[in-house]
Amino acid sequence: MCNLYSIDIGQQAIRDIAKAMRDITGNMPSLPGMFPDYFAPIVRNAPDGVRELTMARWGMPSPAFAIGGKKTDPGVTNIRNGSSGHWRRWLGVPNRCVVPFTSFAEIDLQRDGSRSAAWFALDQSRPLAFFAGVWTRWTSVRKVKEGETTNDVFAFLTTEPNAVVAPIHKGDAGDSHQTRTDRALDERAYRRRPCTATPAAG
């Protein structure tokens, strides 16, 4: 499960590859560390039908059982069980998005119990790639100090990790698309495959 990734590339490159016709992100800086519940760029088909690059908050609404009696819901960052009724409502074309990244990290648990980040990318040059994802507009309390807010939120769709990522994290790996964003946004069915990642120098 990825809870840290980097976007070390300009928004023009994202617009070009994803064929985004509208950009409402403003002057987007380099984003070397994206964490859960932060705003990050996504490319989606907007309600008016225009493909747009926009900012959304990382973390889809949690299932009721995960919230329990909690007062806040920071959201779910990685979705694995697409057959769950909770997630199925957002798997259709209107809620699909792709999430740009240049590298992502998994927690590498050391023998002494310490933890470090193991970074992965498509190759050592860290080219632009995209995670398949879903988004929605949701009203909830994500942080007590904020109170109730309405946000566009997103999460990755995950699948089995490939042979490179699996030794570090035996759970999920992002479903990555480098140039097939049209398919991810337009087709009726997502075909999930492991990210073709390689270790990246820290």
C-alpha positions in Angstrom: 0.0 0.0 0.0 1.5 3.3 -1.1 1.1 6.2 1.3 3.9 8.4 -0.1 4.7 9.4 -3.7 6.4 12.1 -5.6 5.5 14.3 -8.6 8.8 15.8 -9.7 7.7 17.1 -13.1 5.9 20.1 -14.5 2.2 20.4 -15.1 2.6 20.9 -18.8 4.0 17.4 -19.2 1.0 16.0 -17.2 -1.4 18.0 -19.5 0.4 16.8 -22.6 0.4 13.1 -21.8 -3.1 13.0 -20.2 -4.5 15.3 -22.9 -6.1 17.5 -20.3 -7.9 20.4 -22.0 -8.4 22.4 -18.9 -6.0 23.1 -16.0 -7.4 24.5 -12.7 -4.4 23.7 -10.5 -2.9 27.2 -10.7 0.9 27.4 -10.6 1.7 23.9 -9.5 5.1 23.5 -7.8 7.2 20.3 -7.8 5.7 17.9 -5.2 8.5 15.8 -3.8 6.4 14.3 -1.0 2.7 13.6 -1.3 1.1 12.3 1.9 -2.5 11.0 2.7 -5.1 13.8 3.2 -3.0 16.3 1.3 -4.2 17.9 -2.0 -2.6 16.5 -5.1 -3.2 16.7 -8.9 -5.4 14.3 -10.7 -6.7 14.2 -14.2 -10.4 13.5 -14.5 -13.4 13.8 -16.9 -15.2 16.8 -15.3 -19.0 16.8 -14.9 -19.2 19.1 -18.0 -17.3 16.5 -20.1 -14.0 18.3 -20.3 -10.8 16.4 -19.3 -9.2 18.5 -16.7 -6.1 18.6 -14.4 -7.3 19.6 -10.9 -6.4 19.2 -7.3 -8.1 16.7 -5.0 -7.6 15.5 -1.5 -6.0 12.0 -1.1 -8.4 9.7 0.7 -11.8 8.4 -0.5 -14.7 8.0 2.1 -14.0 5.1 4.4 -16.5 2.2 4.7 -18.8 2.5 7.8 -17.1 -0.4 9.6 -13.7 1.4 9.4 -15.1 4.6 10.9 -16.8 2.9 13.9 -17.4 5.5 16.6 -14.7 7.9 15.3 -15.4 11.6 15.0 -13.3 12.0 11.8 -12.6 10.1 8.6 -9.2 10.9 6.9 -10.2 8.6 4.1 -8.9 5.5 2.3 -5.8 6.0 0.1 -5.6 2.6 -1.6 -8.6 0.6 -2.9 -8.0 -3.1 -3.4 -11.5 -4.8 -3.2 -13.3 -3.3 -6.2 -16.1 -5.9 -5.8 -17.1 -4.3 -2.4 -20.5 -2.5 -2.6 -18.9 0.5 -0.9 -16.5 1.0 -3.8 -18.6 -0.2 -6.8 -20.6 3.1 -6.9 -17.4 5.0 -7.9 -15.9 2.6 -10.4 -17.9 3.9 -13.4 -16.5 6.3 -16.0 -17.7 9.5 -14.4 -15.6 8.8 -11.2 -12.5 7.6 -12.9 -9.2 9.5 -12.7 -5.5 9.1 -13.2 -3.0 10.3 -10.6 0.4 11.5 -11.9 3.6 10.4 -10.2 7.3 10.0 -10.9 8.1 7.7 -8.0 6.4 6.1 -5.0 7.6 4.7 -1.7 6.9 1.6 0.3 7.9 1.2 3.9 11.0 -1.0 4.2 11.0 -2.7 7.6 14.6 -3.4 8.7 15.8 -6.3 10.8 16.4 -4.1 13.8 12.7 -2.9 13.7 13.5 0.5 12.1 11.7 1.7 9.0 12.9 3.5 5.9 11.3 4.5 2.6 12.1 2.3 -0.4 11.5 4.3 -3.5 10.3 2.9 -6.9 9.9 4.4 -10.4 9.5 3.2 -13.9 13.3 3.6 -14.4 16.2 5.6 -12.9 15.2 8.7 -14.9 11.8 8.8 -13.0 9.6 9.4 -16.0 6.0 10.5 -15.6 3.5 7.7 -15.0 -0.1 7.5 -13.7 -1.9 5.5 -11.1 -5.4 4.5 -12.0 -7.8 5.9 -9.5 -11.3 7.1 -8.6 -12.6 10.4 -7.3 -15.8 11.9 -5.8 -17.1 15.0 -4.1 -17.7 14.3 -0.5 -18.8 16.1 2.7 -17.3 14.8 6.0 -15.2 15.7 9.0 -11.6 14.8 8.0 -10.0 16.7 10.9 -11.7 17.9 14.1 -10.1 21.4 13.8 -11.6 21.8 10.3 -15.1 20.7 11.1 -17.3 19.5 8.2 -15.9 20.3 4.8 -16.8 19.4 1.2 -13.8 18.2 -0.9 -13.0 16.5 -4.2 -11.3 13.3 -2.9 -9.4 10.4 -4.7 -7.7 7.1 -4.1 -5.6 4.7 -6.0 -6.8 1.3 -7.3 -4.3 -1.3 -6.2 -3.4 -4.8 -7.3 -0.8 -7.5 -6.6 2.8 -6.1 -6.4 5.3 -7.1 -9.0 8.5 -9.0 -8.3 10.4 -5.9 -7.6 8.0 -4.3 -5.1 6.8 -7.5 -3.4 9.9 -8.2 -1.3 9.5 -4.7 0.3 5.7 -4.7 0.5 3.7 -7.9 0.2 0.3 -6.2 0.1 -0.7 -3.9 -2.8 1.0 -2.0 -5.5 -0.5 0.8 -7.5 -2.1 0.1 -10.9 0.1 2.2 -13.1 -0.5 3.6 -16.6 2.3 5.5 -18.4 0.6 6.6 -21.6 -2.8 4.7 -21.6 -4.7 7.5 -19.8 -7.4 7.5 -22.4 -8.2 3.9 -21.7 -8.2 4.5 -18.0 -10.6 7.4 -18.2 -12.9 6.2 -21.0 -13.2 2.5 -21.2 -16.0 0.6 -19.5 -13.7 -1.7 -17.6 -10.5 -1.2 -15.7 -7.9 -3.9 -16.4 -5.7 -3.8 -13.4 -2.0 -4.8 -13.7 1.0 -4.4 -11.3 3.1 -1.3 -11.7 6.2 -2.0 -13.8 8.4 -0.4 -11.1 12.1 -0.6 -10.6 14.0 0.6 -7.5 14.9 4.3 -7.6 17.9 5.9 -6.0 16.8 7.7 -2.8 
